């Protein structure tokens, strides 16, 4: 880690929304000292049909969190109608860049509102009512944000399942929250893949989801797909006859807006539930200040809407702020490794927000792909999803940002709804690799394993948050007890993040990574327990243990230790069937990078797998194995070391 500090340029600071550390500190201190007054003022940035009675009410022991109780609003009204009413209907709201560089579309606020109202009526026509769950299993096509906003308009709760998930994963997520409708597309295109079988996966899932009444299918590629009469309808056909006016439903601040599943350290994925008022206030406020978003800017977040970053910082935050937001269907290396920079050049992007894994993949291809494009529109760069390490930070800063664009390294989680630790681009002197300081209203603390707060600087511990913020998740859908157990029970009185962090001598926060059994592979959260379960379903497998290891592009790779049933021999066929099983059960993004067969796993005498040892071997840190005397059979360690495959 570097001691070098990169201060914002005067030119940037002078025009920035927060332009000095003094301003940051004053506002921050104020937000912590007078939270209710502070958050009441911030909430005025959106339009309420009725003001709240109570700004906040939370109890981190019972896991009860409420913001702006009694307030009434509609998210789709805030993202669309109010901008049209203010005379900005002809401003571009959404730019869609297709996988094929020759394909793009733009939607003004008028046009987006028109589509959203019509689709809201389609949903109503299919029997969707306030509170019903609507699942979306789509690639990055404009109908996805239209469907999200249409749900928000009528008070339906969307649950988006990332398009790379398998039919089984989709089925489980639909069943967990009993979705009534599924929206999907015929097939999908991404990079050189021109035929991703979305509808046929959806059909497999829906065969085992009793709650689904209808499937709406967007015609993206025109590939022929099976349509089940009475159940399936084409998007374009229902839209053609839909009424163009649909009044927004008045929602309570605490009515659910969406569910988004995320992996935890154990068992089934959790349905993270976000509500209406606080979430919109928080995403809109963070989006504006952290990206220094100003009227007329063209803002691009490269994330997939199937993850929280896309929900908060492609759709809700930007549109609430009347930003022009870009969504991209493709991948960074198609048609070549300069695609991101082509898009920046083509749409004159001002703020660019991506993940370190993409930067690493692009960096290794050299600078010619960058220098051949005009990136002069860029004013600010952002990073999210995993720690950004110094080499890619510097490359981002020098080669992409030409040394003049501040980089906001934003730390947050599906659970937090919005960004929690971040620089403010016109104020914060940057240290490469540090997410720097808390955003307004956020009180991070470092805890010891026993739950004691660690004061002072130059310390490390478990990252927790001391008080609630408006974007915080409210529950795990259908399992409030699991919500309490996962986030509050271990350290009563705090929200526990699952991450470790360091606070350096200057008070800067550095995220050191997950302290639980959650991996971060290419910025995707993957629960080791889920991967182990899916390996275990392959024929011939007796047991599996999965850990992470450092991977040059992905950040973390997946390393699986597998024991086979007696009489089953190690073979490439077994390996292939393990990979196939993971792809089928979860999706291709969770496939192990390394599979090591072993006659046994290192276990304690009580039968607990010692993952610490497995991590060391995966990382090839063989000199620092630590104490292995508590193992039931210590000799297994040498066997594992001897048979470790070269990576
Ligand atoms: C990690 C993504 C370091 C972290 C928004 C967190 C980061 C998990 C950063 C959440 C960052 C996210 N620096 N680590 N800037 N941003 N993480 O729920 O481990 O997909 O707990 O949300 O990603 O992943 P999730």
Boltz pocket constraint, residues with backbone or C-beta under 6 A from the ligand:
constraints:
  - pocket:
      binder: B
      contacts: [[A, 262], [A, 307], [A, 308], [A, 309], [A, 383], [A, 384], [A, 385], [A, 386], [A, 387], [A, 388], [A, 409], [A, 410], [A, 411], [A, 412], [A, 413], [A, 414], [A, 415], [A, 435], [A, 497], [A, 498], [A, 499], [A, 511], [A, 513], [A, 514], [A, 520], [A, 523], [A, 524], [A, 525]]
      max_distance: 6.0
